[in-house]
């Protein structure tokens, strides 16, 4: 039985709490929970006890200032970090130095200085840091990895990658703490570190130069003023009619319990106006990234698309692989509610026989002078992140098997992923190409201290 502490008790912590209370309860025990907001800790403990039947009497709780004491008194062997991005480095380094291994949500951290701090803490303690890149585990992304790794399309020469977030998911980043870039490093670190890790892993390479362009072009007060949008409520939780981009926390029992009911502790608002002041996170971005072995990538991110998904095309010396994923086909606003359209949806808001964009995933491989072939993708099952979450959790709580695809990821993988976003942010600020080398980012494995 391995003992765990969770740092950060917002919504994302629920995945780990459920795993410990459910399928991995025979291997894992939760002994501590740390958060700046004691109300959120209480909500999780209540759910664990009342809905999962988990004995919470021995779980120690407290705030970040009490971390070392809580870890020592609880006997936690591993720490799970699900706190806001700007706190990751401090929580990781303090936990390592307190004698625990660490599992952290992506991103590893948000800037160059904190990458160096984590590298120093790992080197000093010889402890392990796992970064939870769950998209590696989804069958569709694993299938593309298999094609590239097999050499079927030859040596990779370039990658074209487009990711679009819809007006349900994408907008949500601009309601909460992510809207302020100093909290998260922007979407190029918070969200796109997933994507950059996929490319690093798919092509087994390390980024060497980044040039970026982008801006706040849709959300925020400047955009709403320029487009002459009507006045908005400063938050989505209010009586009366609601606009499509508003989130009323009273509509979701979990969000209400975790955030609305706990505002009196810390004043955090989870439902802010996406077109209000204070938005500094870019909602559109385009990058060109060079890699050590020679390939380059063109990447784009849009956070206000009417549908959600991604397209990635990998060109090689012997052919091309194309992965297209439509996760949600449309977001509609009807009857004062936002509806996210499922794969079987047809025609609301249009003619009865109108078919919306087909939801699904397709992997096409085509070699030079040959016809295109669609490759099968295993059923992802009900787990989130393309079916990756339950596979990732098994690796965390049971331990990884021998994996020919190399899906388990450590702090070096995390550093390589955020390196692209860190360089991109400096490129946006200074209008030039930026290299990880000039920032002295530690992207190579040395010895056995990774």
N, C-alpha and C positions, 0 to 999 in steps of 0.2 A: 504494500500500500504506500503510494507516494503522496506526500502532503503538499497542498497548494495554497498560495495566497493570491487574491485578485486585487490589482490596483486599478481603480477606475470602475465605477458601478453604474455607468450609463447603459444605454440600450444594447451596445455591442457585447457587454459582459454576459448577456443572457445565453449566448451560444455555449460558452464555457460552463456556466452554472448548470445548464440543462444537461451537458455531457457528463459532468461530475455527479449530478443527481440521478442520471439515467443510465445510458449504456456503459458508462465507465466507472460506475459506483464501486465496483469490486476492486478497482485498481487505484482510485484517486479519492482523496479526502480533502474537502475545503476547510482550512483551519483559520483563515484570516481574510478580511475584506477591508480595503482602504479606499477612502474617497473624501473629497473636500466637503461633500454634502451628506450628512448622516441620514437624511430622509431617504435618499436613494439606496443606501445600504439596507435600511429597514425594509424597503419595498422588496428587494431581492430575497432577504431572509424570510419575509412573510410568504412569498411565492414558494420558496423552497420547502418551507414547513407545511403550509396549508395545501398546496397543489401537488407537491412532489413527495411529501412524507419524509423529508430529510431532517435529521436531527441537527438543528442549528445552535444548540445550547453551548457548544464548545468553540464556536467561531469568534475569534477576537476581532474587534473593529476599531477604527480610528482614522485620523487624517494623515496626510503625507508627512507632517512633521514628526509623527510617531512611528514612521516606517521601520526603522532599525529595531526599535523596542518591540514592535508587534511581531516582526520576523523572528526575533530571538525568543520571545515568550511562546509563540505558537509552534515553533519547530518546523516552519515551512521549509521544504526542500526545493521547491520551484515556485517562481513568481510568474503570474500572467498579467501583462500590462495592456490595459484597454482604456487608458486615460487619454485626454487630448494630446495631439501630436507634439505640441511644444514642450510637454512634460516627459516625453518618452526617454530622452537621454538621461535626465536626472534620475528618474525612477530605475532605469536599467543599471546605471553605474552604481547607485546606492545599493541596489539589491545584490549585484555581483560582489561588491565589497563587503556586504553583510553575510556572504557565504552561500547564496542561492544561485541556481541556474535560472535563466529567464526565457520566457516565451513572450514575444511581443507582437501585437497587431502591427501591420504595416501602417505607415512607413516606419522604418527604423528610427529616423529622426528627421529634422527639417533643414539643417544647415551644416556647413563644413566643420565648424568648430565642434559641434556636438558629435559628429562622426568620429573626429579625432579623440574626443573624450571617451567614447565607447570603446574604440580600439585600444586606448591606454588601459581601461578598466579590464578588458578581456585579457590583455597581455599580463597585467599585474596579478590577476586572480586565477587565471587558467580555467575559468568557468565558461559555460556554454550559453549562447544566445541563439534561439530559434526565431525566425521571422515567418509569420503565418501567411505565406503566399498561396492562398487556397485556389486561385485560378490555375495554378500548375496542375491541380488534381482533377479538374473537370475533364471528362472523356474527350471532348472536342479538341481541347488544347493539347492533351496527351497524344491524340491521333496525329496532329500536325507535327509534334515533336518527333514521333516515330518516323514519319515520312522524311523529315529533314535529316535525322540522325542516321537513317539507313543509307543515305547517299543517293537516293533515287533521283533527286533533281540536281545532283552534283554539288559543287561548292557554291555556297550562297554568295550572291553578288549584291543584292539589294532587297530591302523590305519596304513595302508601302502599308501603312497601318492607320486606319481611321476608326475612332471610337466616338459614338454619339450617346449622350445622356438625355433622356426625355424630360418633359416638363413636369413629371412627378418626381423622379429621382434627381435629375440635375438641379431643379429648383431648390430641393431640400438643402443642398450645401449652402445656399444663400439665405436660409432662414436661421441657421445655427452658427456655432462658433467658427466654422470654416470660412465664413464670409470675410473675416478679417485675416488677411494673408499672413500676418505675424503669428497667428495661432497654428497654422497648418503648412506654411510654405506654399499655399495655393494648391489648386487642383493638379498642377504639374508635379507636385510631390505627394499630396494626400491620396489622390485618385490614380494618377498616371504611374506612380511607382509600381502598381500592379502590372501595368502594360509594359513598362520598360523592363521589369523583371521577366515577363514572358518572352520578350525579344532576346534579352541576354541569355535566357535558358534555351529557347528554341534554337538559336544559332550558335550557342556555346561560345560567346564572345564578350568582350569588355568594351564599354564606350570610351572613346578617346577625344571627341570634340563635339560640341553642341552649339547650334545657332538657332535662336528662337524668335518668333514674332507672335504677338497676341495682345489682348487687352480685355477690359470690361466693356463689352459692346451690347449687352442685352439687359443684364440685371443692374441694380443700383440706381441711385437718385439721378445721376447725370443722364443715364440712358432714358429713364422715364420722363425727365424734363424735356429732353431733345425730341422724344416721340410724342410729347404732349398727352401723356396718359392721364386719366382722371385721378383725383386724390385717392389715396389708399389708407386703410387703417394701419397703424404702426405695428399691429400684430394680427394674426389670423384668428385667435380665440376671442370671438365677440358675438353678440346677438345680431340678428338681422341677416339679410342676404350676404353671401360670400362670393368673392371673385375667384376665378379659376386657380390663381397662384397662392391662395391663402390656405393655411393649415390650421384647422380648429382642433386643438389638443383634446377637447372633450369628446371628439369622435373616435378616439383610440384609447381604450382603457389603460394600456401599458404606458403610452406616452403621457397620459394624464397623471398616472400614479408616479412615474419617474420624474416628470418635469413640472407640470402645472402645479401639482400639489406640493412640490418641494421648493418653489420659487422663494418662499420666505426665508430659506436658509442662506442662499447665495445670490439671489436676484437674477439668476440665469434665465433668459427667455429663449425657448426652443422654437418659437413660431413667429419670428420677426418678418417684416415686410421685405420681400425680395427686391422690391424697387425703392427701398428706403435708403437713407444715408449710411455710410460706414462700410460699403462693399468695396473691398480692394483686391479680391481674388478674381483673376481673369476667368471669363466664361468662354473665350475662344482662344485657341493657341495652335500654332504650327511650328514644327521643329524639323531640322535636318541633323541627324546624328551619325557620326563616323565611328567605326569599330576597329579594333586592333588588327584583326586579320584581313581587313580590307573592305568589308561590306559597308553600306550606308543605309540609313532608314529615313523615310519621310513619314512624319507622324502628325496627326491632327486630332484635336479634341474640341467637341462642341457640347455645351451644357444646357442647350435649350431646343433640342430636336423634338419633333413630333413623334418619333419612334426611338426605341433604344436597342443598341447592339453594336456590332463592330465588323469590320472587314480587314483582313490581313492577307497580303499577297507576298509570297516569298519567291524571288527569282534566283535561279541557280544556273550553273553552266550546262546542265542537261535538261532543264525544264522549269516548271513553275507549279507552286502549290497555292491554292486560294481557299481561305476559310471565311465563310460568311455566316454570321450569327444574328438573328433577329430575336431579341429577348421579349420585347413588347412591341406590338404593332401600332398602337395609338393610345393617346390619353385624351379623353373627352370630358367636357364639363356639362353635366345635365342634372336638372332637378336640384340645384345647389350643392351637388356633390361631384367630386372628381372620380372618374372611372378609368381604371387601367385595363386595357382590353386584352382578353385571353385569346389563345389560339383558335378557339371555335367561334369567336365573335364575328357577326356579320351585320352590317347595314344600319345600325342606329345612327341617327344624325345624317343619314344619306338615303338614297333609294333602297328599297328592301332587298334588291338583288346585288347591291354593291358589296364587293369583297375587299376587306382591308388587307394590308401587306401580310403575306404569309409568315407566321412565326415558325422558326426552326433553325437548323444549323446544317451547313453543307460544306464538305471538304472535297475540292476538285483538284486532281493531280493531272498535269498534262506534260508529257515529255516532248522534246523537239521531234517534229515529223511524225507525231502520233496523235491519236484522238484523245479527247479529255475523258477521264474516268472519275466518277464520284465514289469516294471511299466510305465505307460504313463507319458510323460513330456509335459506340456503345450507349445504351440508355443511361442517362445521367441520374435517373431516380429523382426523388423529391427534394434532395438536399440543395441548399442555396449555392450561389456562385457556380452555376453550371454543373451542379452535382459534386462540387469539390469539397464542401465543408465536412461531410461525414468521413471522407477519406483522410482529409487533413487531421481531423480530431483523432482518428485511429492511430495515425503516426505519432501524435503528441502523447496520447495517454497509454497506448499499448507499446509503441516503439516501431520505427520503420523496418520493414523487411528489406532485403536486397532489392534495389529498384534500378533496373537498367536505364530508366529515364532520368534518374537523379532528381526526383521531385523535392525531397526534404531540403530546406534552405536554412542558412545560418546568417550571422551578422555580416559576413563578407558579401553574400548575395544581396542582403538588405542595403549595404553601402553602395554596391554597383547600381542598384535600382534608383536610389535617391540621388546618386551622382548626376544622372541625366537631368533631373528636376532642379538640383542645386545649380548646375551650370546653366540651365535654361533661364532660371530666375536672374542670374547675373547678366546673361545675354540680353534679356528683356530690359534690364536696367541700364546697360551700357551700350547696347546696339552693336555688339560684336560677337564673334565666335569665342567660346570659352572652353578650356580643357580641364578635365579632372586633375591633370598633372600640375597645372599652375596653382591649384588649390591644395595640392599635396594630399589628395584623398587616397586613403589606403584601400586599394581595390585588388591587391594580390594577396594570396595566401602564403604565409611564411611559417615554416615549421608546423607544429601541431596545435597552435594556440587560437585557431579560428573559432 
